[in-house]
Amino acid sequence: MKNFVYETPTKVYFGKGEELNVGKIVAGFAPKKVLLHYGGASAKRSGLLDRIKNALDAEQIAYVELGGVVANPELSLVREGVAFGLKEGVDFVLAIGGGSVMDSAKDIANGIANPEVDVWDFTLGKATPARTLKKGAVLTLAAAGSEMSSSCVITNSETGEKRGYGSSLNRFDFAIENPELSYTVDAYQTACGAVDIAMHTIERYFCPGEDTYLTDGIAEAVIRSTMKAGNACLKDPYDYEARANMMWASSLAHNGLTQCGREFQLVVHQLEHEVSGMYPKVAHGAGLAALWCSWARYVYSANISRWLQFAQNIWNLDIDFEHPEKTVEKAIDCQENYYKSIGMPTSLAELGVKETDLEKLAYLCSRGKSRSLIGYKPLAYEDILTVFQMAYKNSNK
């Protein structure tokens, strides 16, 4: 087991009606003015935004609003939010929505607190946030796990780049998680969420590390529970227990718990960021599903034993000791069939990605052929290109 630092300072308020307490929670930070940050019309149409405003009004907390966050949060809106927040004297950011809104809120909070730096420099690694604003989140979607993670992913629509950066300052001070607020999430986005939640843990599971059986056991429980809850949510969108397990899994899958003692890089996420950066209409979870099986088939031979553990503990498969690779391939097929069963794509072609763009995607992902993605089988430019090519038509030939 490798050395690690585990930090999860976000306080979670979980359960029915918890959003009604947001005024009292925010009041504890004594803000001068709050920025309410959200996406489209759903926050207004559902009445959630009004309930939050009423709660803030009851505590006499001043606030301003900035909506308009899209599925892949854009740098242009972040910059607008920073300028708006500085003008209005904002000292607290409250995100109302899913992962895209939360990531946008994180970047805005960092930008307001560090006005001398352009926020894109944080993403590019040219600067590190020295401070941030206090911030909270009210979840409406179980997927990204941004409510408890240290990561922030932003898309620069001018350059087609989708990039992330990590910082302890990116963690929210609190998150309100009422599973009822996710009842109206449609089937496609629910399925995307199930993929993203499980993938946060599956990718950590296949990063290098040995003798982490406690971490492995937690990870396996998160993966199995997410798939079970996802299926139940798709069968009955108003199944509270299923929505609750999905939402809690979202937080646990991306708060660092399932990587303790192992190396860490979300490799398939790195591949997918290039896809949805170039094709902004691609839903993140769908992009992950389209890539994962081809990545798995390309890398599994580098550590057969690890993949056999996945086959046994996730898919309850008996090991073919004479031909163990057949067991692994069967496990990957099981994962692929699961994606198909919940309406997720298993090839890039299904997402409208052009074959002529694959080389550019690989070039961008490898940072101009200058970096390799970690793993039992590290991926340099040629490897990344091969995975994209396999995923285009989902062929392992």
C-alpha positions in Angstrom: 0.0 0.0 0.0 1.4 3.4 -1.1 1.5 6.5 1.2 -1.5 8.7 0.8 -3.2 11.8 2.2 -7.0 11.5 2.7 -8.9 14.8 3.1 -12.7 15.2 2.9 -13.6 18.5 4.7 -17.0 18.9 3.0 -19.9 18.6 5.4 -22.8 16.7 3.9 -26.5 17.3 4.8 -28.2 14.3 3.4 -31.9 13.5 3.1 -35.4 14.7 2.4 -36.0 18.5 2.7 -32.5 19.4 3.6 -32.4 22.1 1.0 -34.9 24.0 3.2 -32.1 24.5 5.8 -29.8 26.2 3.3 -30.4 29.7 4.7 -29.4 28.7 8.2 -26.4 26.8 6.9 -25.1 29.7 4.8 -25.8 32.2 7.6 -23.2 30.3 9.6 -20.5 31.7 7.2 -21.7 35.3 7.7 -21.5 36.2 4.0 -21.9 39.7 2.8 -23.4 38.6 -0.6 -24.0 35.2 -2.1 -23.7 34.3 -5.8 -26.4 31.8 -6.7 -25.0 29.8 -9.6 -27.1 27.3 -11.7 -27.8 25.9 -15.1 -30.9 26.2 -17.2 -34.6 26.6 -16.5 -35.1 23.4 -14.4 -33.9 25.1 -11.2 -36.6 27.7 -11.7 -39.3 25.5 -13.1 -39.0 23.0 -10.3 -39.4 25.7 -7.7 -36.0 24.8 -6.1 -34.5 28.2 -6.8 -37.4 30.0 -5.2 -37.2 27.7 -2.1 -33.5 28.6 -1.8 -34.2 32.3 -2.2 -36.9 32.1 0.4 -34.5 30.4 2.8 -31.8 33.1 2.3 -34.4 35.9 2.6 -35.5 34.4 5.9 -31.9 34.9 7.2 -31.6 38.3 5.5 -28.8 37.2 3.3 -28.1 39.3 0.2 -27.6 37.4 -3.1 -27.2 37.8 -6.8 -27.8 35.2 -9.6 -25.9 33.8 -12.5 -27.5 31.0 -14.5 -26.6 29.5 -17.9 -24.2 26.7 -17.1 -24.2 24.1 -19.8 -23.3 20.4 -19.7 -19.6 20.9 -20.3 -19.1 24.1 -18.2 -17.5 26.9 -20.3 -14.6 29.2 -19.5 -16.5 32.1 -20.9 -19.2 31.9 -18.3 -16.7 31.4 -15.5 -14.9 34.6 -16.6 -18.3 36.4 -16.7 -19.0 35.1 -13.2 -15.7 36.3 -11.8 -16.2 39.8 -13.2 -19.8 39.9 -12.0 -18.8 38.6 -8.6 -16.0 41.2 -8.2 -18.4 43.9 -9.2 -21.1 42.8 -6.8 -18.8 42.2 -3.8 -19.6 38.4 -3.7 -17.9 36.5 -0.9 -19.8 33.2 -1.1 -20.8 31.0 -4.0 -23.8 28.6 -3.8 -24.0 26.1 -6.6 -27.5 24.7 -7.5 -27.3 21.8 -9.9 -25.0 18.9 -11.0 -21.3 18.5 -11.6 -21.1 21.1 -14.4 -22.6 23.8 -12.1 -20.4 22.8 -9.2 -17.2 22.9 -11.3 -18.1 26.3 -12.7 -18.8 27.5 -9.2 -15.4 26.3 -8.0 -13.6 28.1 -10.7 -15.6 31.3 -10.1 -14.8 31.1 -6.4 -11.1 30.7 -7.2 -11.2 33.5 -9.7 -12.9 36.0 -7.4 -10.5 35.2 -4.6 -7.4 35.6 -6.9 -8.4 38.4 -9.3 -4.8 39.0 -10.4 -4.8 35.6 -12.2 -6.8 34.5 -15.3 -8.7 31.4 -14.2 -7.6 29.4 -17.3 -4.1 29.6 -15.9 -5.2 27.4 -13.0 -6.5 24.8 -15.5 -3.3 24.9 -17.5 -1.1 24.6 -14.5 0.5 28.0 -15.0 -0.8 29.2 -11.6 -2.1 27.7 -8.4 -5.0 29.3 -6.5 -3.7 30.7 -3.3 -7.1 31.3 -1.8 -10.8 30.8 -2.6 -14.2 31.9 -1.4 -16.4 29.9 0.9 -18.9 27.8 -1.1 -21.7 25.3 -0.9 -23.7 23.1 -3.2 -27.3 21.9 -3.5 -27.3 18.8 -5.7 -29.9 18.0 -8.3 -28.1 15.2 -10.0 -26.0 12.2 -8.9 -23.1 11.8 -11.3 -19.9 13.8 -11.1 -19.2 13.7 -7.4 -17.9 17.2 -7.6 -19.6 18.0 -4.3 -16.8 16.2 -2.4 -13.9 16.1 -4.9 -10.9 18.3 -5.2 -11.1 18.5 -9.0 -12.5 21.1 -11.4 -13.1 20.5 -15.1 -13.7 23.4 -17.5 -14.1 23.6 -21.3 -12.5 26.4 -23.3 -14.9 26.5 -26.3 -12.6 28.8 -28.2 -9.8 26.1 -28.3 -11.9 23.0 -28.0 -9.9 22.0 -24.8 -11.6 20.4 -21.8 -9.1 20.3 -18.9 -9.2 19.7 -15.2 -7.1 20.7 -12.3 -6.9 19.6 -8.7 -6.6 21.7 -5.5 -7.8 21.2 -1.9 -9.3 24.7 -2.3 -11.8 23.2 -4.8 -13.6 21.3 -2.1 -17.0 22.7 -1.0 -17.5 23.7 2.6 -20.9 21.9 2.5 -23.1 19.9 0.2 -26.9 19.4 0.5 -28.0 16.1 -0.9 -31.7 15.5 -1.1 -32.3 12.5 -3.4 -35.8 13.7 -4.1 -34.3 16.6 -6.2 -33.0 14.0 -8.7 -36.5 12.4 -9.4 -37.0 14.5 -12.5 -33.6 13.6 -14.1 -34.5 11.8 -17.4 -33.5 8.2 -18.1 -30.5 9.1 -20.4 -28.9 11.5 -17.9 -29.6 9.0 -15.1 -27.8 6.3 -17.0 -24.9 8.7 -17.8 -24.7 9.4 -14.1 -24.6 5.7 -13.2 -21.7 5.3 -15.7 -19.8 8.3 -14.3 -20.2 7.4 -10.7 -19.0 3.8 -11.2 -16.2 4.9 -13.5 -14.7 7.2 -10.9 -14.1 4.1 -8.8 -13.4 1.6 -11.6 -10.6 3.7 -13.0 -9.0 4.0 -9.5 -9.4 0.3 -9.1 -7.2 -0.3 -12.1 -4.4 2.2 -11.2 -1.2 0.6 -9.9 -1.1 -0.5 -6.3 -0.8 -3.7 -4.3 -2.2 -5.0 -0.9 -5.1 -2.6 -0.8 -7.8 -5.1 0.0 -9.7 -2.7 2.3 -9.8 0.0 -0.4 -10.6 -2.7 -3.0 -13.6 -3.9 -0.9 -14.9 -0.4 -0.5 -14.5 0.2 -4.3 -16.2 -3.0 -5.2 -19.2 -2.2 -3.0 -19.5 1.3 -4.6 -19.3 -0.2 -8.1 -21.9 -2.9 -7.5 -24.2 -0.6 -5.6 -24.1 2.0 -8.3 -25.1 -0.4 -11.0 -27.9 -1.8 -8.8 -29.2 1.6 -7.9 -28.9 2.8 -11.5 -31.0 0.0 -12.8 -33.6 0.6 -10.0 -33.7 4.4 -10.9 -34.3 3.6 -14.5 -37.1 1.2 -13.6 -38.8 3.7 -11.2 -37.5 7.3 -11.3 -39.3 7.9 -8.0 -37.6 5.1 -6.1 -36.2 7.1 -3.1 -33.9 4.4 -1.8 -32.4 3.9 -5.3 -31.9 7.6 -5.8 -30.4 7.9 -2.3 -27.9 5.2 -2.9 -27.0 6.7 -6.3 -26.4 10.1 -4.7 -24.3 8.8 -1.8 -22.3 6.7 -4.2 -21.6 9.8 -6.3 -19.9 11.4 -3.3 -18.0 8.4 -2.1 -16.8 7.5 -5.6 -14.9 10.8 -6.2 -13.8 12.0 -2.7 -10.6 10.0 -2.7 -11.7 7.1 -0.6 -11.6 4.5 -3.3 -8.0 5.4 -4.3 -6.3 5.3 -0.9 -3.0 3.4 -1.2 -3.0 3.3 -5.0 -1.6 5.6 -7.7 -4.2 7.9 -9.2 -5.2 9.1 -12.6 -8.6 8.8 -14.2 -7.3 7.5 -17.5 -10.5 6.9 -19.4 -11.7 10.4 -18.1 -8.6 11.8 -19.7 -9.5 10.2 -23.0 -13.2 11.3 -22.7 -12.3 14.9 -21.9 -10.8 15.2 -25.4 -13.9 13.8 -27.0 -16.4 16.0 -25.2 -14.1 19.0 -25.5 -14.1 18.6 -29.3 -17.7 17.5 -29.4 -19.5 19.5 -26.6 -22.9 17.9 -27.2 -21.4 14.5 -26.0 -22.6 13.7 -22.5 -19.7 12.9 -20.3 -21.1 9.5 -19.0 -21.9 8.5 -22.6 -18.4 9.3 -23.7 -17.0 7.2 -20.9 -19.2 4.2 -21.8 -18.1 4.5 -25.4 -14.4 4.3 -24.5 -14.1 2.0 -21.5 -14.5 -1.4 -23.1 -12.0 -0.7 -25.8 -9.5 0.7 -23.2 -10.0 -2.4 -21.1 -9.4 -4.8 -23.9 -6.2 -3.0 -24.8 -4.7 -2.9 -21.3 -5.9 -5.9 -19.4 -3.0 -8.3 -20.3 -0.6 -6.0 -18.3 -2.1 -7.3 -15.1 -4.3 -10.4 -15.5 -4.7 -11.1 -11.8 -6.2 -7.6 -11.1 -8.8 -8.1 -13.9 -9.6 -11.6 -12.6 -10.4 -10.0 -9.2 -12.7 -7.6 -11.0 -14.3 -10.5 -12.9 -14.9 -12.5 -9.7 -16.0 -9.7 -7.3 -18.0 -7.5 -9.7 -19.5 -10.0 -12.1 -19.3 -13.2 -10.0 -17.5 -15.1 -12.7 -15.7 -18.4 -12.2 -12.1 -18.3 -13.3 -10.9 -20.4 -16.2 -7.4 -21.2 -14.8 -6.3 -22.7 -18.1 -7.3 -19.7 -20.1 -7.7 -16.8 -17.6 -7.8 -14.2 -20.3 -11.2 -15.7 -21.4 -12.6 -14.9 -18.0 -11.3 -11.3 -18.2 -12.8 -10.9 -21.7 -16.1 -12.3 -20.4 -16.1 -9.7 -17.6 -15.5 -6.9 -20.1 -18.3 -8.2 -22.2 -20.5 -8.2 -19.1 -19.7 -4.5 -18.5 -20.3 -3.7 -22.2 -23.7 -5.5 -22.1 -24.6 -3.5 -19.0 -23.9 -0.3 -20.8 -26.1 -1.4 -23.7 -28.8 -2.4 -21.3 -29.1 1.1 -19.9 -29.0 2.8 -23.3 -25.4 3.9 -23.3 -23.2 3.8 -26.4 -20.2 1.5 -26.7 -18.5 3.1 -29.6 -17.4 6.6 -30.6 -19.1 6.3 -33.9 -22.5 6.2 -32.1 -21.6 9.6 -30.6 -21.0 11.2 -34.0 -17.2 11.3 -33.6 -15.5 11.5 -37.0 -12.8 8.9 -37.7 -10.7 11.7 -39.2 -10.5 13.4 -35.8 -9.0 10.4 -33.9 -5.4 11.4 -34.5 -6.1 14.9 -33.3 -7.8 13.5 -30.2 -4.8 11.4 -29.4 -2.4 14.2 -30.0 -4.3 16.5 -27.7 -4.7 13.8 -25.0 -0.9 13.1 -25.1 -0.3 16.8 -24.9 1.5 16.9 -28.2 3.1 13.4 -27.7 4.7 14.7 -24.5 2.9 12.7 -21.8 1.8 9.2 -21.1 -1.3 8.2 -19.0 -0.4 6.0 -16.0 -1.6 2.4 -15.5 -0.3 -1.1 -15.3 0.1 -0.5 -19.1 1.0 3.2 -19.5 -0.5 4.9 -22.6 1.7 7.0 -24.8 0.5 8.7 -28.0 0.4 5.6 -30.2 -1.4 3.6 -27.5 -3.9 6.4 -27.0 -4.5 6.5 -30.7 -5.0 2.7 -30.8 -7.6 2.9 -28.1 -9.5 5.7 -29.9 -9.4 3.6 -33.1 -10.7 0.5 -31.3 -13.4 2.6 -29.7 -14.5 4.2 -32.9 -16.1 1.0 -34.1 -15.6 -0.9 -30.9 -13.3 -3.5 -32.4 -10.4 -5.2 -30.7 -8.7 -6.1 -33.9 
